[in-house]
């Protein structure tokens, strides 16, 4: 079980670094809003984070 938790944490950190490298600080803010909103079961917060990520993805494409 601890090995799985370490692997998941490593993947999350890697994903966060990828977002920051590609989309900058606004990407990190959007990702944090999305994850905090999901964990807190707050649809407004997660919706804002998801919308920011979509806008960043649409802008780069």
C-alpha positions as CSV (number, residue, x, y, z in Angstrom):
1,X,0.0,0.0,0.0
2,X,2.7,2.6,0.8
3,X,4.4,1.9,-2.6
4,X,1.1,2.7,-4.4
5,X,0.8,6.0,-2.4
6,X,4.4,6.9,-3.3
7,X,3.8,6.1,-7.0
8,X,0.6,8.2,-7.0
9,X,2.3,11.1,-5.3
10,X,5.2,11.0,-7.8
11,X,2.7,11.0,-10.7
12,X,0.8,14.0,-9.2
13,X,4.1,15.9,-8.8
14,X,5.2,15.1,-12.3
15,X,1.8,16.2,-13.7
16,X,2.0,19.4,-11.8
17,X,5.5,20.2,-13.0
18,X,4.4,19.4,-16.6
19,X,1.5,21.9,-16.3
20,X,3.7,24.6,-14.8
21,X,6.3,24.1,-17.5
22,X,3.8,24.2,-20.4
23,X,1.2,26.7,-19.1
24,X,3.1,28.7,-16.4
25,X,1.8,29.9,-13.1
26,X,-1.8,30.3,-14.3
27,X,-1.8,26.6,-15.2
28,X,-0.8,25.7,-11.6
29,X,-3.5,28.0,-10.2
30,X,-6.1,26.4,-12.4
31,X,-4.9,22.9,-11.5
32,X,-5.0,23.7,-7.7
33,X,-8.5,25.2,-8.0
34,X,-9.7,22.1,-9.8
35,X,-8.2,19.7,-7.3
36,X,-9.3,21.6,-4.2
37,X,-12.8,22.0,-5.6
38,X,-13.0,18.3,-6.3
39,X,-11.7,17.4,-2.8
40,X,-14.0,19.9,-1.1
41,X,-16.9,18.9,-3.3
42,X,-17.3,22.5,-4.3
43,X,-18.6,22.6,-7.9
44,X,-18.0,26.4,-8.3
45,X,-14.4,26.1,-7.4
46,X,-13.8,23.0,-9.5
47,X,-15.7,24.6,-12.4
48,X,-13.5,27.7,-12.4
49,X,-10.4,25.6,-12.3
50,X,-11.7,23.4,-15.2
51,X,-12.7,26.5,-17.2
52,X,-9.2,28.0,-16.8
53,X,-7.5,24.8,-17.9
54,X,-9.8,24.6,-20.9
55,X,-9.0,28.2,-21.8
56,X,-5.2,27.5,-21.5
57,X,-5.5,24.4,-23.6
58,X,-7.5,26.2,-26.3
59,X,-5.1,29.1,-26.3
60,X,-2.0,26.9,-26.8
61,X,-3.6,24.7,-29.5
